Amino acid sequence: MSAHADAPLLSVTDFSLSFAKGEGPSLIDGISFVVKPGETLCLVGESGCGKSVTSLALMGLLPTPPARITGGQALFEGEDLFALSDRRLADLRGNRLSMIFQEPMTSLNPSLTVGHQIAEGLLRHTGIGRAAANAKAIEMMRLVRIPAPEKRFHAYPHQMSGGMRQRAMIAMALANAPRLLIADEPTTALDVTIQAQILSLIKKLQRETGTAMILITHDLSVVAEVADHVAVMYAGRIVETGTVAQIFADPQHPYTIGLFGSVPSLGRREGTLATIEGSVPPLDQMPQGCRFATRCPFADARCHGEVPPQRGFAEGHTAACWYAPLELNVEAA
């Protein structure tokens, strides 16, 4: 593989974002990650950890004000997404950079047919005529396995099931063969059977188009199914990164371990399901040090007062914890 093929498609470095005026804790605080061509990075964490805000910031979809990017950059194919004009971002969105939103019923325009909305992106970015755009939209609907696409082309969102609407969103996002797809919990509102079909479809289309993906989820079974790399987020910071094999086989941050402990087992149920006590602290009550300190069973005065650095264990595997590697330091403590 060439050095060029190994180069990141997206490189986010020390990204910080705030909704507050003046000084105060950042909602997103100094996060960094990379996405390589054709790979899938999963951003994992419970609700309120900043995953969706990060994706909207990358797409340039946060209102400013109140949102303020206070630091860092996001280099996408050599351009800093945080420094681009609205016009340049509009040229990228739906073209080189696309997004599948969490709830298609609120993301699709209820007053326009589904086919019209898929064709709209083609007209905007490719310069082809209406007839060709409509034909391509029908082709994309067929590709995502929407039955009778010629008929469904004229359907409004409310006339389609949740699974069909999500397939239409995927068709819209992939119509212009984007280099990077951001998928914000694209299967949350769907039943398990449809969820598996949607994930399989996204993976298949990824293989065929070479599209890289950032998948935002709190579902570890989804992570195991689709991820190449994982970044675990908590309270606006990335607390652990690694390959999917590293994160599942040897989690190092107490928060990551807590997430795995709270996943139900398919085997015989014995005892109660593990939980992470407490909840994500509000922004004005963040600890000065590790933001997980108020919920961590290993936290001491240092954890509450000093921000832990990212520590490396294996190549590409890091965790921001004073006690990592846990199997050595916790036993010795």
TAKA-V82319 format. One record per pair of residues at least 6 apart in sequence whose C-alpha atoms are under 7 Angstrom apart, sorted by sequence separation. I is the first residue (numbers start at 0). J is the second residue. D is the distance in whole Angstrom. If there is no record, write none. Layout:
[[I,J,D] [I,J,D]]
This chain:
[[34,40,6] [55,61,6] [73,79,5] [74,80,6] [100,106,7] [122,128,7] [231,237,6] [232,238,6] [250,256,6] [292,298,5] [311,317,4] [322,328,6] [72,79,6] [73,80,5] [122,129,7] [141,148,6] [230,237,6] [231,238,6] [310,317,5] [311,318,7] [322,329,7] [17,25,5] [42,50,7] [73,81,6] [140,148,6] [156,164,7] [186,194,5] [231,239,5] [309,317,6] [310,318,5] [16,25,6] [17,26,5] [72,81,6] [230,239,6] [231,240,6] [263,272,7] [309,318,5] [310,319,6] [15,25,6] [16,26,6] [17,27,7] [122,132,6] [230,240,4] [292,302,6] [309,319,4] [16,27,5] [121,132,6] [137,148,6] [229,240,6] [230,241,7] [261,272,6] [292,303,6] [308,319,5] [15,27,5] [16,28,7] [137,149,6] [229,241,6] [261,273,5] [307,319,5] [15,28,5] [228,241,6] [229,242,6] [239,252,6] [260,273,6] [261,274,5] [289,302,5] [307,320,5] [14,28,7] [15,29,5] [118,132,5] [228,242,4] [229,243,6] [238,252,7] [288,302,6] [289,303,6] [307,321,6] [14,29,5] [15,30,7] [118,133,6] [137,152,7] [227,242,6] [228,243,5] [288,303,5] [13,29,4] [14,30,5] [227,243,6] [287,303,6] [288,304,4] [289,305,7] [13,30,5] [14,31,7] [226,243,6] [257,274,7] [277,294,6] [286,303,6] [287,304,5] [288,305,4] [289,306,5] [12,30,7] [13,31,5] [118,136,5] [145,163,6] [257,275,6] [276,294,6] [287,305,7] [288,306,4] [289,307,6] [12,31,4] [117,136,6] [11,31,5] [12,32,7] [223,243,7] [11,32,5] [145,166,7] [10,32,6] [11,33,6] [27,49,7] [114,136,6] [10,33,4] [57,80,6] [143,166,6] [9,33,6] [10,34,7] [231,255,7] [9,34,5] [7,33,6] [8,34,6] [9,35,7] [7,34,6] [8,35,5] [93,120,6] [140,167,7] [143,170,6] [162,189,7] [7,35,4] [8,36,6] [161,189,7] [6,35,7] [7,36,7] [59,88,7] [5,35,7] [94,124,6] [140,170,6] [180,210,7] [184,214,7] [139,170,5] [162,193,6] [179,210,6] [180,211,6] [181,212,6] [182,213,6] [183,214,6] [184,215,5] [176,208,7] [178,210,5] [179,211,5] [180,212,5] [181,213,5] [182,214,5] [183,215,5] [184,216,5] [177,210,6] [178,211,6] [179,212,6] [180,213,6] [181,214,6] [182,215,6] [183,216,7] [139,174,6] [114,152,4] [113,152,6] [114,153,6] [112,152,7] [113,153,7] [112,153,5] [113,154,6] [112,154,5] [113,155,6] [253,295,7] [112,155,4] [113,156,6] [111,155,6] [112,156,7] [234,279,6] [109,155,7] [18,65,5] [109,156,6] [18,66,5] [17,66,6] [18,67,6] [107,156,7] [16,66,7] [17,67,5] [16,67,6] [17,68,6] [16,68,4] [17,69,7] [104,156,7] [15,68,6] [16,69,5] [117,170,7] [121,174,7] [15,69,5] [117,171,5] [121,175,7] [15,70,5] [14,70,5] [15,71,6] [234,290,6] [13,70,7] [14,71,4] [143,200,7] [13,71,5] [14,72,6] [12,71,5] [12,72,6] [11,72,6] [12,73,6] [103,164,6] [11,73,4] [103,165,6] [10,73,6] [11,74,6] [9,73,7] [10,74,5] [9,74,6] [10,75,7] [103,168,7] [9,75,5] [252,318,6] [8,75,6] [9,76,7] [251,318,6] [252,319,7] [8,76,6] [252,320,6] [99,168,6] [99,169,6] [245,316,7] [252,323,7] [251,323,6] [99,172,6] [251,324,6] [98,172,6] [241,315,5] [251,325,6] [97,172,5] [241,316,4] [240,316,6] [241,317,7] [240,317,5] [239,317,6] [240,318,7] [93,172,6] [239,318,4] [97,177,6] [238,318,6] [239,319,6] [94,175,5] [96,177,5] [238,319,5] [95,177,4] [96,178,6] [97,179,6] [98,180,6] [99,181,6] [100,182,6] [101,183,5] [94,177,5] [95,178,5] [96,179,5] [97,180,5] [98,181,5] [99,182,5] [100,183,5] [101,184,5] [95,179,7] [96,180,6] [97,181,6] [98,182,6] [99,183,6] [101,185,5] [100,185,6] [99,185,6] [54,181,7] [51,183,7] [50,215,6] [37,209,5] [39,211,6] [40,212,6] [41,213,6] [42,214,6] [43,215,6] [45,217,6] [37,210,5] [38,211,5] [39,212,5] [40,213,5] [41,214,5] [42,215,5] [43,216,5] [44,217,5] [36,210,7] [37,211,4] [38,212,6] [39,213,6] [40,214,6] [41,215,6] [42,216,6] [43,217,5] [36,211,5] [39,214,7] [35,211,7] [41,222,6] [48,232,6] [41,226,6] [48,233,5] [49,234,7] [40,226,6] [48,234,4] [49,235,5] [39,226,5] [40,227,6] [41,228,6] [42,229,6] [43,230,6] [44,231,6] [47,234,7] [48,235,5] [39,227,5] [40,228,5] [41,229,5] [42,230,5] [43,231,5] [44,232,5] [38,227,6] [39,228,6] [40,229,6] [41,230,6] [42,231,6] [43,232,6] [44,233,6] [42,232,7] [30,236,6] [28,235,6] [29,236,7] [30,237,6] [27,235,4] [28,236,6] [26,235,6] [27,236,6] [47,279,7] [26,282,7] [24,282,7]]
